Structures are given as structure tokens and as C-alpha cells.
């Protein structure tokens, strides 16, 4: 009988997407229809946040919040806010690995869905599409970890 141990440890780590869902979405255009008559030279202010909640053993809810405020001549053309969320099952990861998964990998998975909702809401509001740039969640998470370590030191 052949020995099944080939020197590689059997991996017991699993990351599974249980559910992706839109938690909240809002669109406001307080200065419409006047905005539609002006030359379109918008200034965009963009915010991005994540929040993680433990639901059960190995089960986590990750919420990615995207806010974009677009102004035209210091008047708000529109404000769009989206909370895209997912429930993830993560089994067999160390605390450090889990932090990276929930703080970077999961938001990276949610971002394309949030981008689509933002663009759809903006177009339905009568404005040109707002195409959000890609985000490097690995770099943002690394900055967060560095800031936490600096705060503790």
C-alpha cells in the first residue's frame, strides 16, 4: 500500500461566500433640475469604509460602504451612498490571516458590485455614469495595520 503522506500538509483552510447582498443604497440630487442646465465640470469626493461583524463561529458579515459626493461650482449635484455586503465563512485561518481576508480580500470581492450599483444609481438620476477607479485593498489594509501598530507603540 502506498503512503499517502507526500510531505505536504493537508490544508484545512476554507473561505466560502455564503451570501452577497445590497444592504443599503441612496441617491440624492438636491439641486436638480438646475444641475442639468450647467456645463458639466464636476468635482468628486469619494469615501470608502469597511466594517466586519462576527455572526457565528467562522461566519462573518463584511460591509463595504462607498460614498461619492459630486459638486458643480460648490453646489451638490448628487450624493450617492452604497453599502454592499457579504457573508463569508472562513475556517482554519490564523488571526493574522483572517484579518487580511476580512480586511482586504472580502472588500475586494464586494467592490465590483458596489461600483455597479453606484453607476446605475447615478445614470438613473440623469447624470453621466460615475465610473469608480479600482482600489488596492491590500495597500489600504496594510496602511490600516501599520497605523494600528503605530498607535500601540
C-alpha positions as CSV (number, residue, x, y, z in Angstrom):
1,X,0.0,0.0,0.0
2,X,1.3,3.4,-1.0
3,X,2.0,6.0,1.7
4,X,-0.4,9.0,1.2
5,X,1.9,11.4,3.0
6,X,3.8,13.2,0.3
7,X,5.3,15.7,2.7
8,X,2.7,18.4,2.1
9,X,0.3,19.2,4.9
10,X,-3.3,18.8,4.0
11,X,-5.0,22.3,4.0
12,X,-8.0,22.7,6.3
13,X,-8.4,26.4,5.4
14,X,-11.6,27.3,3.6
15,X,-13.1,30.6,2.5
16,X,-16.7,30.4,1.3
17,X,-19.1,33.1,0.1
18,X,-22.4,32.4,1.8
19,X,-24.3,35.4,0.6
20,X,-23.8,38.7,-1.3
21,X,-26.3,41.4,-0.8
22,X,-27.1,45.1,-1.1
23,X,-27.5,46.4,2.5
24,X,-28.3,50.0,1.7
25,X,-28.4,52.4,-1.2
26,X,-29.4,56.0,-1.5
27,X,-29.2,58.7,-4.2
28,X,-29.9,62.4,-3.6
29,X,-29.8,65.2,-6.2
30,X,-30.8,68.3,-4.2
31,X,-30.1,70.8,-6.9
32,X,-31.9,69.2,-9.8
33,X,-33.0,70.1,-12.4
34,X,-30.8,73.2,-12.3
35,X,-27.7,71.0,-12.5
36,X,-28.8,69.7,-15.9
37,X,-28.5,73.1,-17.5
38,X,-25.0,73.9,-16.4
39,X,-21.7,73.0,-18.1
40,X,-20.6,69.7,-16.5
41,X,-17.3,70.2,-14.7
42,X,-17.8,68.1,-11.6
43,X,-15.6,67.6,-8.6
44,X,-15.8,64.2,-6.9
45,X,-15.3,63.5,-3.3
46,X,-15.0,59.7,-2.6
47,X,-15.0,57.8,0.7
48,X,-14.6,54.1,1.3
49,X,-15.0,52.2,4.6
50,X,-15.3,48.6,5.7
51,X,-16.9,47.0,8.7
52,X,-16.8,43.4,9.8
53,X,-19.2,41.8,12.2
54,X,-18.9,38.2,13.6
55,X,-22.1,36.4,13.1
56,X,-21.2,33.0,14.4
57,X,-18.1,30.8,14.7
58,X,-16.3,31.1,11.4
59,X,-19.1,33.3,9.9
60,X,-18.5,37.0,9.2
61,X,-20.5,39.8,7.7
62,X,-18.4,42.3,5.8
63,X,-19.9,45.6,4.8
64,X,-18.2,47.8,2.2
65,X,-19.5,51.4,2.3
66,X,-19.0,53.7,-0.7
67,X,-19.9,57.3,-0.7
68,X,-19.5,59.7,-3.6
69,X,-20.4,63.4,-3.5
70,X,-20.2,65.2,-6.8
71,X,-20.2,69.0,-6.7
72,X,-20.6,71.5,-9.5
73,X,-19.5,75.1,-8.6
74,X,-19.7,74.2,-4.9
75,X,-23.3,73.0,-5.2
76,X,-24.0,69.4,-4.7
77,X,-25.0,67.8,-8.0
78,X,-25.6,64.4,-6.3
79,X,-24.7,62.3,-3.4
80,X,-24.7,58.5,-3.7
81,X,-24.2,56.1,-0.8
82,X,-24.0,52.3,-1.2
83,X,-23.4,49.6,1.4
84,X,-22.6,46.3,-0.4
85,X,-22.2,43.4,1.9
86,X,-21.4,39.7,2.0
87,X,-21.5,36.9,4.5
88,X,-18.3,34.8,4.4
89,X,-17.4,31.5,6.1
90,X,-13.7,31.4,7.0
91,X,-12.4,28.2,8.5
92,X,-8.9,27.3,9.7
93,X,-7.2,30.7,9.4
94,X,-4.9,32.3,12.0
95,X,-5.9,35.7,13.4
96,X,-3.4,37.4,11.1
97,X,-4.6,35.6,8.0
98,X,-8.2,36.2,9.0
99,X,-7.6,39.9,9.3
100,X,-6.2,40.1,5.8
101,X,-9.1,38.1,4.4
102,X,-11.8,40.2,6.0
103,X,-9.9,43.5,5.6
104,X,-8.7,43.1,2.1
105,X,-9.8,40.0,0.2
106,X,-13.6,40.2,1.0
107,X,-13.9,44.0,0.3
108,X,-12.0,43.4,-3.0
109,X,-14.7,40.9,-3.8
110,X,-17.5,43.3,-2.9
111,X,-16.2,46.4,-4.7
112,X,-17.3,45.5,-8.2
113,X,-20.9,45.0,-7.0
114,X,-20.8,48.4,-5.2
115,X,-19.3,50.1,-8.3
116,X,-22.1,48.8,-10.5
117,X,-24.8,50.0,-8.0
118,X,-23.2,53.5,-7.8
119,X,-23.0,53.8,-11.6
120,X,-26.6,52.6,-12.1
121,X,-28.0,55.0,-9.5
122,X,-26.1,57.9,-11.0
123,X,-27.3,57.2,-14.5
124,X,-30.9,56.7,-13.3
125,X,-30.5,60.1,-11.6
126,X,-30.0,61.6,-15.0
127,X,-26.2,62.2,-14.8
128,X,-23.3,60.8,-16.8
129,X,-22.0,57.5,-15.4
130,X,-19.7,57.7,-12.5
131,X,-17.0,55.0,-13.1
132,X,-15.2,54.5,-9.8
133,X,-11.5,53.7,-10.1
134,X,-10.1,50.4,-9.0
135,X,-9.0,50.3,-5.3
136,X,-6.0,48.5,-3.9
137,X,-7.5,46.9,-0.8
138,X,-4.2,45.2,0.0
139,X,-2.4,48.5,0.3
140,X,-5.3,50.0,2.3
141,X,-5.3,47.1,4.7
142,X,-1.5,47.3,5.1
143,X,-1.8,51.0,5.9
144,X,-4.5,50.2,8.5
145,X,-2.3,47.5,10.1
146,X,0.7,49.9,10.2
147,X,-1.4,52.7,11.8
148,X,-2.8,50.2,14.4
149,X,0.8,49.1,15.3
150,X,2.0,52.7,15.5
151,X,-0.9,53.6,17.8
152,X,0.0,50.7,20.1
153,X,3.7,51.6,20.2
